[in-house]
């Protein structure tokens, strides 16, 4: 049998020494349970509150079908990535980063000009979006708590960014394990609040007429469906699975699968319950975040304290999500500017860490304040970044690494998924950019939305 490229490279010599990024940020000390916490925080979050909106663009059957496909394909995809990573470890070359996988499997050019830039763009955009979401949650809490509404959205974004400036200094991914456990609990809390609030309003005398017909037709309907697919892909997106698996103490075999089972138990339960209850309650009037439907013309349809509590849970969990998606950026800074031969907390390493992590958060905060258009930007990120990273590359990596026979159904399943989702990514990109162009009339920098 012909040796794979990985087997050939594994015989070239011993594994090279870890660089500062891998040594200090991607510490391999965690268990599968910790991995499950990291995965859950990386995948689940406030975008779940947009799922009823995607149903409004597609309808009942396509909406449920899209969610089901997203669940099955991403669970399958992440398992394939995990198997490829386990293969590397078995051959003596444990791979710790997505771009390292690109280098080993596809070559350095693919890693440098495709895999690396896409992953960095997705993760850093996620940081900016999380800071925006944090600012929006702070503003919602402020509006619910006072009648003196003088503060603007960008001011809340700056406050949230200031808090992230402190938390960004947490040294390693592994250090977030307890924070991510709390994140999981907070996510369950506001997901339950979203479901309970939707059902309460849907059954109350304040319930609006439930219209499940589609708001658009023809080309607008088609673009809306592709836009909804891009948003759903982003909701399931991860983009940092290799970095999460890197936090597991060796041997890693089988541990990621357990972590994925924990993660997808939470994901499947909450995604379907929030999407179905929200669309059932509000139909085609479901807004880009379902919590917005809980207030009509400034009047809450459920007790104000309930909405306030939901926003507090959301705010706190967004802190954890932001920290998770800062890790790939932090790891790059450590790799470039830290010295692995010096102690992690030596002056030589602390000063550049403090400077570059702070700079990263400041720039992301400025971006969030300047472009506060969460729904449209989320769809663009899903189309350009999440779909290639989570729906296409894992299939390619598996086929190149394990070289399954063309008689093997896995080969054709992987090829089919890669081709279909590549096409959906292109169509989603076109529709999401089109939506931004259509909405651009209402856009302006530092908008108080």
C-alpha positions in Angstrom: 0.0 0.0 0.0 1.3 3.4 -0.9 2.5 5.5 2.0 0.6 8.7 2.7 2.4 12.0 2.7 2.1 12.3 6.4 3.7 8.9 6.9 6.6 9.9 4.7 7.1 13.2 6.5 6.9 11.5 9.9 10.1 9.5 9.0 12.1 12.6 8.2 13.1 13.2 11.8 11.9 14.0 15.3 9.2 16.5 16.1 10.6 20.0 16.3 10.6 22.0 19.5 7.4 23.8 20.4 7.3 27.5 19.6 6.2 30.0 22.2 2.6 30.1 20.8 2.1 26.4 21.3 4.1 26.3 24.5 2.4 29.2 26.3 -1.1 29.5 24.8 -2.0 25.9 23.6 -0.9 24.1 26.8 -1.8 20.4 26.4 -3.1 19.7 29.9 -6.8 19.4 29.6 -9.2 16.4 29.8 -12.1 15.6 27.4 -14.5 17.3 29.7 -12.5 20.6 29.4 -12.4 20.1 25.7 -16.2 19.8 25.8 -16.5 23.1 27.6 -14.2 24.8 25.1 -16.1 23.4 22.2 -19.5 24.4 23.6 -18.3 28.0 24.2 -16.8 28.1 20.7 -19.9 26.9 18.9 -22.9 28.1 21.0 -23.7 31.7 21.8 -26.0 34.6 21.0 -26.3 33.7 17.3 -28.7 31.0 18.4 -31.1 33.8 19.0 -31.1 34.5 15.3 -32.3 31.1 14.3 -36.0 32.0 14.4 -35.1 34.8 11.9 -33.6 32.2 9.5 -36.8 30.2 9.8 -38.7 33.4 8.8 -36.7 33.6 5.6 -37.1 29.9 4.8 -40.3 28.5 6.4 -40.9 25.5 8.6 -39.7 22.6 6.5 -36.6 24.2 5.0 -35.7 25.7 8.4 -35.8 22.4 10.3 -34.1 20.6 7.4 -31.3 23.2 7.4 -30.7 22.9 11.1 -30.7 19.1 10.9 -28.2 19.1 8.1 -26.0 21.6 9.9 -26.0 19.4 13.0 -25.2 16.2 11.2 -22.6 17.6 8.8 -20.7 19.6 11.4 -20.6 16.7 13.9 -19.3 14.5 11.1 -16.9 17.2 9.9 -15.4 17.8 13.4 -15.0 14.1 13.9 -13.0 13.8 10.7 -10.8 16.7 11.8 -10.2 14.9 15.1 -9.3 11.7 13.4 -6.8 13.4 11.2 -5.2 15.1 14.2 -5.1 11.7 16.0 -3.3 10.3 13.0 -0.7 13.0 13.2 -0.1 12.2 16.9 0.2 8.5 16.2 2.9 9.1 13.7 4.8 11.3 16.1 3.9 14.7 14.7 1.1 16.1 16.8 -0.5 19.0 15.0 -1.7 21.9 17.2 -3.1 24.5 14.8 -5.4 24.7 11.7 -2.7 26.3 9.7 -0.2 23.5 10.7 -2.7 21.0 9.3 -2.8 23.0 6.1 1.0 22.9 5.9 1.3 19.2 6.6 -1.5 18.0 4.4 -1.8 20.6 1.5 1.6 22.3 1.6 2.9 25.6 3.0 1.4 27.8 0.2 -2.1 26.6 1.1 -1.5 27.2 4.7 0.1 30.6 4.2 -2.3 32.1 1.7 -5.6 30.3 2.3 -6.1 28.3 5.6 -4.2 30.7 7.8 -5.7 34.0 6.5 -9.3 32.6 6.5 -9.0 31.3 10.1 -7.5 34.5 11.3 -10.2 36.6 9.6 -13.0 34.4 11.0 -11.6 34.4 14.6 -10.8 38.1 14.7 -14.2 39.0 13.1 -15.8 36.9 15.8 -14.0 38.9 18.4 -15.2 42.2 17.0 -18.8 40.8 16.7 -18.7 39.5 20.3 -17.6 43.0 21.5 -20.5 44.5 19.5 -22.9 42.0 21.1 -21.5 42.8 24.5 -22.1 46.5 23.9 -25.7 45.8 22.6 -26.4 43.7 25.7 -25.1 46.5 28.0 -27.2 49.0 26.1 -30.3 46.8 26.5 -29.7 46.5 30.2 -29.2 50.2 30.4 -32.5 51.0 28.6 -34.4 48.5 30.7 -33.0 50.0 33.9 -33.4 53.7 33.3 -35.6 56.3 31.5 -32.6 58.6 30.9 -31.3 57.2 27.6 -28.4 59.5 26.9 -25.7 57.0 26.3 -25.0 55.7 22.7 -24.2 52.2 21.6 -20.6 52.9 20.8 -20.1 54.0 24.4 -21.3 50.6 25.7 -19.1 48.9 23.1 -16.1 50.8 24.5 -17.0 49.8 28.1 -17.3 46.2 27.1 -14.0 46.5 25.2 -12.3 47.9 28.3 -13.4 44.9 30.3 -12.1 42.6 27.6 -8.8 44.5 27.7 -8.3 43.1 31.2 -9.6 39.6 30.6 -7.5 39.2 27.4 -4.4 38.9 29.5 -5.5 35.4 30.8 -2.4 33.5 29.8 -3.5 30.3 28.0 -6.5 28.5 26.4 -6.4 25.9 29.2 -6.8 28.6 31.7 -10.3 29.2 30.4 -11.7 25.8 31.3 -13.6 26.9 34.4 -14.8 30.1 32.7 -16.1 28.0 29.8 -18.0 25.7 32.2 -19.7 28.8 33.6 -20.2 29.9 29.9 -22.0 26.6 29.2 -24.4 27.2 32.2 -25.0 30.8 31.2 -25.8 29.7 27.6 -28.3 27.2 28.8 -29.9 29.8 31.0 -30.6 32.4 28.3 -31.6 29.8 25.8 -34.2 28.6 28.3 -35.2 32.2 28.8 -35.7 32.6 25.0 -37.8 29.5 24.8 -39.9 30.4 27.8 -40.4 34.0 26.7 -41.4 32.9 23.2 -44.0 30.4 24.5 -45.3 32.9 27.1 -45.9 35.6 24.5 -47.2 33.1 21.9 -49.9 32.0 24.4 -50.7 35.4 25.9 -53.3 37.9 24.9 -50.5 40.1 23.5 -49.7 37.5 20.9 -49.6 38.8 17.4 -51.3 37.0 14.5 -49.0 34.1 13.6 -48.2 34.3 9.9 -45.9 31.6 8.6 -45.9 32.7 5.0 -42.7 34.0 3.4 -42.2 37.7 3.2 -40.4 37.6 -0.1 -40.8 36.0 -3.5 -38.7 35.3 -6.6 -35.1 36.4 -6.5 -35.5 38.0 -3.1 -36.7 34.7 -1.6 -33.8 32.8 -3.2 -31.2 35.3 -1.8 -33.0 35.2 1.6 -32.6 31.5 1.7 -28.9 31.6 0.9 -28.5 34.3 3.5 -30.3 32.2 6.1 -28.0 29.2 5.2 -24.9 31.4 5.8 -26.3 32.5 9.2 -27.0 28.9 10.2 -23.5 27.9 9.1 -22.1 30.6 11.3 -24.2 29.5 14.2 -22.7 26.0 13.9 -19.3 27.4 13.1 -16.1 26.7 15.1 -13.0 27.3 13.0 -10.6 26.5 15.9 -11.1 22.7 16.5 -7.4 21.9 16.1 -6.5 24.5 18.7 -9.1 23.1 21.1 -7.9 19.6 20.6 -4.3 20.9 21.2 -5.4 21.7 24.8 -6.0 18.0 25.5 -3.3 16.1 27.4 -1.8 13.3 25.3 -2.8 10.7 24.3 -5.7 12.4 22.6 -7.3 9.3 21.0 -11.1 9.3 21.5 -11.2 12.3 23.8 -12.4 14.8 21.2 -15.3 12.5 20.3 -16.4 12.6 24.0 -16.1 16.3 24.0 -18.1 16.6 20.8 -20.9 14.4 22.3 -21.1 16.7 25.3 -21.1 19.8 23.1 -23.7 18.5 20.6 -26.1 17.3 23.3 -26.3 21.0 24.4 -26.2 22.3 20.8 -28.9 20.1 19.4 -31.3 20.6 22.3 -31.0 24.4 22.4 -30.8 25.2 18.7 -34.0 23.4 17.8 -35.9 24.5 20.9 -35.0 28.2 20.4 -35.6 28.2 16.6 -38.9 26.3 16.8 -40.4 28.2 19.8 -39.3 31.6 18.4 -40.7 31.0 14.9 -43.9 29.5 16.4 -44.5 32.6 18.5 -43.7 35.3 16.0 -43.8 33.7 12.5 -42.4 35.8 9.7 -42.1 38.7 12.1 -39.2 37.1 13.9 -36.4 39.7 14.1 -32.6 39.2 13.7 -32.4 38.4 17.4 -35.5 36.9 19.0 -35.1 39.0 22.2 -36.0 42.1 20.1 -39.5 40.5 19.6 -40.0 40.6 23.4 -40.4 44.4 23.2 -42.9 46.2 20.9 -42.9 50.0 20.6 -40.9 50.2 23.8 -43.3 48.1 25.8 -42.2 44.7 27.1 -44.5 41.8 26.4 -43.1 39.9 29.3 -41.9 41.1 32.7 -39.1 43.6 32.4 -37.0 41.7 35.0 -37.1 38.6 32.8 -35.7 40.5 29.7 -33.1 42.1 32.0 -32.0 38.7 33.3 -31.8 37.3 29.8 -29.5 40.1 28.7 -27.3 39.7 31.8 -26.8 36.0 31.0 -26.1 36.9 27.4 -23.6 39.6 28.3 -21.7 37.3 30.7 -21.5 34.5 28.2 -20.3 36.8 25.4 -17.2 37.5 27.6 -16.2 33.9 27.5 -16.8 33.5 23.8 -14.7 36.6 23.1 -11.9 35.1 25.2 -12.1 31.8 23.2 -11.8 33.5 19.8 -9.0 35.7 21.0 -6.8 32.6 21.5 -5.7 32.0 17.9 -4.7 35.7 17.7 -2.9 35.5 21.1 -1.1 32.3 19.9 0.1 34.1 16.8 1.5 37.0 18.8 3.2 34.6 21.2 4.7 32.7 18.4 6.1 35.8 16.7 7.2 37.9 19.7 7.7 35.7 22.7 10.9 33.7 23.5 10.1 30.0 24.3 13.4 29.7 26.2 12.4 32.4 28.7 9.8 31.8 31.4 6.2 32.5 30.3 5.9 35.3 32.9 9.3 36.8 32.5 9.6 40.5 31.7 10.9 39.5 28.2 7.6 37.8 27.4 5.1 39.7 29.5 5.7 43.1 27.9 5.1 42.1 24.3 2.1 39.9 25.4 0.5 42.9 27.2 1.1 45.2 24.3 -0.1 43.1 21.4 -3.1 41.5 23.2 -4.2 45.0 24.3 -3.7 46.4 20.7 -5.7 43.5 19.4 -8.7 44.2 21.7 -8.5 48.0 21.0 -8.6 47.5 17.2 -11.5 45.0 17.5 -13.4 47.5 19.7 -13.0 50.3 17.2 -14.2 48.0 14.4 -17.3 47.0 16.5 -18.1 50.6 17.3 -17.8 51.7 13.7 -19.8 48.9 12.1 -22.6 47.9 14.4 -24.6 45.8 11.9 -24.5 42.3 13.5 -26.9 40.3 11.3 -25.5 41.2 7.9 -21.9 40.9 9.0 -22.6 37.5 10.6 -23.9 36.1 7.2 -20.8 37.4 5.4 -18.5 35.7 7.9 -20.4 32.4 7.6 -20.2 32.4 3.8 -16.5 33.5 3.4 -15.0 31.8 6.4 -17.0 29.3 8.4 -18.2 27.2 5.5 -14.7 26.6 4.0 -13.2 25.9 7.5 -15.9 23.7 8.9 -17.7 22.2 5.9 -15.1 21.9 3.2 -11.5 21.6 4.5 -12.2 18.7 6.9 -13.4 16.6 4.1 -10.3 17.4 2.0 -7.9 16.9 4.9 -9.4 13.4 5.6 -9.3 12.3 2.0 -5.8 13.4 1.5 -4.6 12.0 4.8 -6.3 8.6 4.8 -6.6 8.2 1.0 -9.8 6.2 1.1 -10.5 4.1 -2.0 -12.9 5.5 -4.6 -14.9 2.4 -3.9 -15.3 3.5 -0.4 -18.5 5.5 0.2 -16.7 7.8 2.6 -14.6 9.1 -0.3 -17.7 10.2 -2.3 -19.6 11.4 0.8 -16.7 13.7 1.6 -16.3 14.9 -2.0 -20.1 15.6 -2.2 -20.1 17.6 1.0 -17.1 19.6 0.0 -18.5 20.4 -3.5 -22.1 21.2 -2.2 -21.0 23.4 0.6 -18.4 25.2 -1.6 -21.2 26.1 -3.9 -23.4 27.2 -1.0 -20.6 29.3 0.3 -20.3 31.1 -3.0 -24.0 31.7 -3.2 -24.2 32.7 0.5 -21.4 35.2 0.0 -23.2 36.7 -3.0 -26.5 37.0 -1.1 -25.0 38.3 2.1 -23.0 41.0 0.3 -26.2 41.9 -1.7 -28.1 42.2 1.6 -25.4 44.6 2.9 -25.7 46.7 -0.2 -29.5 46.8 0.1 -29.3 47.8 3.8 -26.4 50.3 3.2 -28.9 53.2 3.0 -29.5 52.8 6.7 -25.9 52.4 7.6 -23.6 55.0 9.0 -20.4 54.8 11.1 -20.9 54.6 14.9 -24.6 54.2 14.4 -26.7 54.1 17.6 -28.8 51.0 16.6 
